[in-house]
Amino acid sequence: MTYLVSLAFFAILASLALALWFMLRGGSGGSVQSRRMAKALALRVGVSIFLFACILLAWKFGLIRPTGIAPGA
């Protein structure tokens, strides 16, 4: 599970960097670059939703347990 979360965070950061690259590159093909930037940001959203769903399912099936401050402490 740790590898999946690490890989998903790397993919999220990579897609953000790619979107930033397309935004800064700009150039004369503005509509093409903005379309590529939108695709990179959509990929980020998709990976984030996938990561959230995986964490939720792992918690549901008992693969991970929440820890933290005990209630009333």
matplotlib code that plots the C-alpha trace (Angstrom):
import matplotlib.pyplot as plt

x = [0.0, 2.9, 4.3, 0.9, 0.5, 4.1, 3.6, 0.3, 1.8, 4.7, 2.2, 0.2, 3.4, 4.6, 1.2, 1.3, 4.8, 3.8, 0.8, 3.1, 5.5, 2.7, 1.5, 4.9, 5.8, 2.8, 4.1, 2.1, 0.1, -1.9, -5.0, -2.9, -0.8, -3.9, -5.5, -2.4, -2.4, -6.0, -5.4, -2.5, -4.6, -7.5, -5.0, -4.0, -7.6, -8.2, -5.1, -6.2, -9.7, -8.1, -5.8, -8.6, -10.7, -7.8, -7.2, -10.9, -11.1, -7.9, -9.5, -12.8, -11.0, -8.8, -5.5, -4.9, -6.1, -6.6, -4.4, -4.2, -5.4, -7.9, -11.3, -11.6, -7.8]
y = [0.0, 2.3, 1.9, 2.7, 5.9, 6.9, 6.2, 8.2, 11.2, 11.1, 11.0, 13.9, 16.0, 15.0, 16.0, 19.4, 20.0, 19.0, 21.4, 24.2, 23.5, 23.7, 26.9, 28.6, 27.4, 29.0, 30.2, 30.8, 27.5, 28.8, 26.7, 23.5, 24.3, 25.1, 21.9, 19.9, 21.7, 20.9, 17.2, 17.2, 18.8, 16.4, 13.5, 15.0, 15.0, 11.5, 10.2, 12.0, 10.5, 7.0, 7.5, 8.5, 5.5, 3.1, 4.5, 4.3, 0.7, -0.3, 1.1, -0.8, -4.1, -3.7, -3.3, 0.0, 1.3, 4.9, 5.9, 9.1, 10.7, 8.6, 10.2, 12.0, 12.2]
z = [0.0, 0.8, -2.8, -4.3, -2.3, -3.1, -6.8, -6.8, -5.1, -7.6, -10.5, -9.0, -8.6, -12.1, -13.7, -11.9, -13.1, -16.6, -16.5, -15.2, -18.1, -20.7, -19.0, -19.0, -22.5, -24.0, -27.4, -30.5, -30.3, -27.3, -27.7, -28.2, -25.1, -23.0, -24.1, -23.1, -19.7, -19.2, -19.9, -17.4, -14.7, -15.5, -15.1, -11.7, -10.6, -11.8, -9.9, -6.8, -6.9, -7.6, -4.6, -2.3, -3.4, -2.8, 0.7, 1.5, 0.2, 2.1, 5.3, 4.6, 4.1, 7.1, 5.3, 7.1, 10.4, 11.5, 14.3, 16.3, 19.4, 21.3, 21.8, 25.1, 25.7]

ax = plt.figure().add_subplot(projection="3d")
ax.plot(x, y, z, "-o")
ax.set_aspect("equal")
plt.show()
